[in-house]
Amino acid sequence: NALIQNGKLRDNILFGSEFDKRKYVQTVLACQLEPDIANMPAGDSTEIGEKGINLSGGQKARLALARAVYKTPDILIMDDPVSALDIHVRKAIFEEVFTGLLRDKTRILVTHAIDFVHLADHVIIMD
């Protein structure tokens, strides 16, 4: 969680990128952050404390994912970004992010969440 920086939530998602309203809204919606932002005192201008101290584990995970999604890299390697999420949020993220916004990108996902393994193009099981 050292990736979460002091500053506004929006700045944590943009992480130095130019603000594109359409892309930003798509990212926030896909990463299931809209309800969280709606409940924050200053919305996406809410200040995030040191290492995301004022965020839950699930919020930190979704914020870090949103940062990666907003950058739209050609290759995205993720280390269990859905582990701190409940099944409904995890399902929505798989649909909206992994098979949605990033469907044409190379996505390498390390996870224990086998409930969505059927959506993978390739599966490697490690013991």
C-alpha positions as CSV (number, residue, x, y, z in Angstrom):
1,N,0.0,0.0,0.0
2,A,3.0,2.2,-0.2
3,L,1.7,3.0,-3.7
4,I,-1.1,5.1,-2.3
5,Q,0.2,8.6,-1.9
6,N,-0.7,11.6,0.2
7,G,-3.0,13.9,-1.8
8,K,-6.3,13.9,-3.4
9,L,-8.0,10.7,-4.5
10,R,-8.2,11.9,-8.0
11,D,-4.5,12.7,-8.1
12,N,-3.8,9.1,-6.9
13,I,-5.7,7.8,-9.9
14,L,-4.2,10.2,-12.4
15,F,-0.7,9.6,-11.1
16,G,0.7,12.4,-13.3
17,S,-1.4,11.7,-16.3
18,E,-3.5,14.3,-18.0
19,F,-7.1,14.5,-16.8
20,D,-9.6,13.1,-19.4
21,K,-13.1,13.3,-18.0
22,R,-14.6,10.5,-20.0
23,K,-11.7,8.2,-19.4
24,Y,-11.6,9.1,-15.7
25,V,-15.4,8.4,-15.2
26,Q,-15.1,5.1,-17.1
27,T,-12.2,4.1,-14.8
28,V,-14.0,5.1,-11.6
29,L,-17.1,3.2,-12.6
30,A,-15.3,0.1,-13.8
31,C,-13.2,-0.1,-10.7
32,Q,-16.3,0.2,-8.5
33,L,-15.2,3.4,-6.8
34,E,-18.3,5.5,-7.4
35,P,-20.1,4.6,-4.2
36,D,-16.9,5.2,-2.2
37,I,-16.3,8.6,-3.8
38,A,-20.0,9.5,-3.2
39,N,-19.5,8.8,0.5
40,M,-16.3,10.8,0.9
41,P,-16.5,14.2,2.4
42,A,-15.0,16.0,-0.6
43,G,-15.7,13.4,-3.2
44,D,-12.7,12.6,-5.4
45,S,-11.0,15.7,-3.9
46,T,-10.8,14.0,-0.5
47,E,-7.3,14.0,0.9
48,I,-5.8,10.5,1.2
49,G,-3.6,10.1,4.2
50,E,-0.1,8.5,4.5
51,K,-0.2,5.1,2.7
52,G,-4.0,5.4,2.4
53,I,-4.5,5.3,6.1
54,N,-8.1,6.6,5.7
55,L,-9.0,3.9,3.2
56,S,-10.2,0.3,3.7
57,G,-8.2,-2.5,2.2
58,G,-10.7,-2.9,-0.6
59,Q,-10.6,0.8,-1.3
60,K,-6.8,0.8,-1.5
61,A,-6.9,-2.2,-3.9
62,R,-9.5,-0.6,-6.2
63,L,-7.7,2.7,-6.1
64,A,-4.4,1.1,-7.1
65,L,-6.3,-0.8,-9.9
66,A,-7.9,2.4,-11.1
67,R,-4.5,4.0,-11.4
68,A,-3.3,1.1,-13.6
69,V,-6.5,1.1,-15.6
70,Y,-6.4,4.8,-16.2
71,K,-2.8,4.5,-17.7
72,T,-4.2,1.9,-20.2
73,P,-0.9,0.0,-20.6
74,D,-0.4,-2.6,-23.3
75,I,0.7,-5.1,-20.7
76,L,-0.7,-5.1,-17.1
77,I,0.7,-7.5,-14.5
78,M,-1.4,-7.7,-11.3
79,D,-0.7,-9.4,-8.0
80,D,-4.1,-10.4,-6.7
81,P,-5.8,-7.0,-7.0
82,V,-9.2,-8.6,-6.1
83,S,-8.3,-10.4,-2.9
84,A,-9.6,-7.8,-0.5
85,L,-13.0,-7.5,-2.4
86,D,-16.3,-9.2,-1.8
87,I,-17.6,-11.5,-4.4
88,H,-20.1,-9.0,-5.9
89,V,-17.4,-6.2,-6.3
90,R,-14.9,-8.8,-7.6
91,K,-17.4,-10.0,-10.2
92,A,-18.1,-6.4,-11.4
93,I,-14.4,-5.7,-11.7
94,F,-13.8,-8.8,-13.7
95,E,-16.6,-7.9,-16.1
96,E,-15.9,-4.1,-16.3
97,V,-12.1,-4.1,-16.1
98,F,-10.5,-7.4,-17.1
99,T,-13.1,-8.4,-19.8
100,G,-14.2,-4.8,-20.4
101,L,-11.9,-1.8,-20.5
102,L,-8.7,-3.9,-20.8
103,R,-10.1,-6.6,-23.0
104,D,-7.7,-5.8,-25.8
105,K,-4.6,-5.6,-23.5
106,T,-2.3,-8.3,-22.2
107,R,-3.5,-9.0,-18.6
108,I,-1.4,-11.2,-16.4
109,L,-3.3,-11.9,-13.2
110,V,-1.8,-13.7,-10.2
111,T,-4.7,-14.6,-7.9
112,H,-6.3,-17.2,-5.6
113,A,-9.7,-16.2,-6.9
114,I,-10.5,-19.2,-9.0
115,D,-14.2,-18.3,-9.3
116,F,-13.5,-16.4,-12.6
117,V,-10.9,-18.8,-14.0
118,H,-13.3,-19.6,-16.9
119,L,-12.7,-16.0,-18.2
120,A,-9.0,-16.5,-18.6
121,D,-7.4,-17.2,-22.0
122,H,-4.6,-19.2,-20.4
123,V,-4.3,-20.6,-16.9
124,I,-1.1,-21.6,-15.2
125,I,-1.4,-23.4,-11.9
126,M,1.6,-23.3,-9.5
127,D,2.1,-25.5,-6.5
